Amino acid sequence: MFDLDRWREIFQSINKNRLRSVMSGFTVAFAILLFTLLFGVVSGLSNFFKDAFADDAQNSMFVRVWKTTKPYKGLQLGRRIQLRNNDFDYVTDEYASKIQYQSARIYKNFNLKYKNNADSYSVRAVHPDHQFLEKTVIEEGRYLNARDLKERSKVIVIGRLIKRDLFGEKPALMKRLNVNGISYLIVGIFSDDGGDNEERLAYIPVTTAQMLYGNNDYISQINLGYDPNLSLDAAITFGNRLEKDLRNKLNIHPDDQSALSVRNMAEANQNVGQFMFVLYFIVIIVGSGTLIAGIIGISNIMIFVIKERTKEFGIRKAIGAKPSSIVTMVVLESVIITTIAGYLGLTLGTVLLKAEWLREVLEEYFIKDPDVSPGIVMGATIVLILAGLIAGYLPAKKAANIKPIVALRAD
């Protein structure tokens, strides 16, 4: 039952012994503050990696080619490797069961003009699946479709910032856009989490680009989205096999990384996952050391405090106080101090992590939007509260069991 007198007595004791209460509280608050900041920094680093890959689907795979740097099968080095439609079709037929999305990509730089407004922009010729590989968000209209490819339509999807540059506040959807002297119909306007550069891109059908700009079947790159049901290890194995098969098909030396490379997001995700695991492990070790230091600090202070109050306990027992009431009072004092200090440490740590000046400093070290899970810090606080309970209980029980006459003689 709630005993108001006991609580009043506890707070009077805390107020009377302010120095040791502050010392006990500071140990706990500092431990929780440091624990909060450590986990906040790690979460900020994790956010940085997530943002770095935000522009592409997490199951993406990119096949790129360039010039050979090693001779192979009688072919000279310096040979320019060129991907073609049949290479794209080969990948489609050979790995259909492992591919969710697939698109070719052709890079172009064109002058885009609408009335008196014109500027140079990067234009990519792609397949419809490219929308999902780049995580493109259609704001108005639609993306490219299969019919556009089949009919080699002169249609274009432009980024939100191209629309702003050329059209201002006026509508752009279904308007005609001059693309290097050829009229294209704007069928869609998109946004992209990748930032301003990604929103100043435009997309046209790959078949249209091949017909109008070279009358060939060349492609610059093959982009894939592997089956998301594949494990990371299975996705990495798939990427390695794809690279090996394409090297054989294109007569490229197995060790010639310049001529052909497959950038596999599965490998990046695995590397980031391993790095973050090691980092969290290190932080847990350091954080645990901080908590242990806090526990030791509380224990030492409580032992000193109880030794100092032994004579007081003797007087209490002499006038009829039960040992259990003395133990309860000391334990509650310890828990109250630990709880309040832990909350202050958590609050200060959270406020610091949200401070703009600190976030600006941390962003220079690739730490973005640092934050910490309240559950983790609350768990650490509970550990310290339990430590405070034990630290107060054991010496208090020992002191409470001393005979009054002995306690009164204590120095």
URJOQUI-V303497 format. One record per residue. PSI is psi in degrees with one decimal (999 if undefined). Layout:
# URJOQUI-V303497
psi
PSI
PSI
This chain:
# URJOQUI-V303497
psi
144.4
123.0
103.5
-39.6
-39.2
-44.2
-37.7
-39.7
-39.2
-47.1
-31.7
-39.1
-41.4
-43.1
-35.9
-36.8
62.6
-40.1
-50.2
-28.9
-42.6
-41.2
-45.5
-45.8
-39.1
-40.9
-45.1
-47.4
-42.1
-41.0
-45.3
-38.5
-48.7
-40.1
-44.6
-46.4
-39.8
-49.8
-31.5
-41.8
-41.8
-41.5
-34.5
-38.4
-39.1
-40.6
-35.2
-45.1
-38.8
-42.4
-33.2
-29.0
10.9
-25.4
-23.7
152.6
145.6
-13.9
26.9
155.7
132.0
124.5
117.0
149.4
158.0
-141.5
150.5
146.1
1.8
138.1
151.1
129.8
41.4
-0.5
140.9
156.0
161.9
5.6
131.7
120.4
131.5
120.4
146.0
174.3
-36.5
-26.0
-40.3
-44.9
-34.7
-45.9
-41.8
-47.1
-38.3
-31.7
29.3
-37.0
-16.7
0.1
129.2
-46.3
153.1
136.9
142.3
169.3
132.1
129.3
132.1
152.8
117.2
158.2
119.5
131.8
136.0
112.1
-118.5
0.0
129.6
151.4
166.6
134.2
158.0
127.8
131.5
131.0
124.1
175.1
165.5
-33.3
-16.0
-28.1
-40.2
-28.1
-33.0
-0.1
43.3
133.2
116.3
119.1
-36.6
144.5
-135.3
174.9
-179.7
149.6
177.7
-33.8
-38.6
-41.4
-45.6
-41.8
1.6
48.4
145.8
73.3
155.9
143.5
124.8
153.5
159.0
-36.9
-26.8
-42.5
-42.8
-40.5
-44.0
-27.8
-14.8
-130.0
-2.0
151.9
143.3
-22.1
133.3
18.1
159.0
132.1
129.5
114.7
98.7
39.4
-2.1
135.8
125.8
147.5
125.5
113.4
-9.8
153.0
130.9
163.4
165.1
136.6
-7.6
-9.4
-171.8
-40.9
-38.9
-25.6
5.7
32.4
161.6
150.3
136.1
162.4
139.4
-35.3
-35.1
-44.6
-40.3
-35.0
-43.9
-29.8
68.1
-17.9
54.0
-176.3
27.8
145.8
151.6
-31.4
152.0
123.6
135.7
156.2
105.6
160.0
119.8
-13.1
-13.3
140.7
166.1
-41.5
-41.7
-38.2
-37.7
-41.3
-42.8
-45.7
-41.2
-40.0
-41.1
-45.5
-43.8
-44.7
-39.8
-34.7
-42.1
-42.6
-36.7
6.1
55.9
138.2
138.2
-27.2
8.0
91.4
-23.1
-37.5
-37.0
133.6
146.8
110.1
113.3
118.0
-22.7
-39.9
-42.8
-44.2
-39.4
-43.8
-42.7
-41.6
-43.2
-41.9
-45.2
-35.2
-46.5
-41.8
-45.1
-38.0
-44.6
-43.3
-39.0
-42.0
-48.0
-43.3
-40.2
-39.3
-38.9
-44.0
-40.2
-41.4
-39.7
-41.3
-44.2
-41.0
-44.7
-45.0
-46.0
-43.2
-42.3
-37.3
-43.1
-43.3
-44.8
-36.6
-39.0
-29.3
12.3
-43.0
-39.3
-41.2
-35.8
-42.4
-42.2
-44.2
-35.0
-30.7
12.4
3.7
139.5
149.0
-36.4
-35.1
-35.3
-45.5
-44.0
-42.2
-46.3
-43.5
-44.0
-39.2
-47.2
-43.4
-40.9
-48.5
-45.0
-42.1
-48.3
-45.1
-40.8
-41.8
-41.1
-41.3
-41.9
-44.6
-45.7
-42.2
-42.2
-42.1
-42.3
-41.7
-25.1
-4.8
131.4
-41.5
-39.0
-39.2
-38.4
-39.8
-45.5
-31.8
-26.6
-19.9
27.4
33.6
112.2
131.6
58.7
138.5
168.4
142.5
124.6
-32.4
-40.1
-47.6
-38.2
-37.5
-43.6
-38.7
-41.6
-39.0
-44.0
-35.0
-43.7
-39.6
-41.1
-37.2
-47.6
-42.2
-32.9
-32.9
-50.0
-53.2
-30.6
-39.9
-40.1
-43.3
-36.2
-22.0
-4.1
141.9
143.9
-41.9
-36.8
-41.2
-38.0
-23.4
-5.7
142.7
999
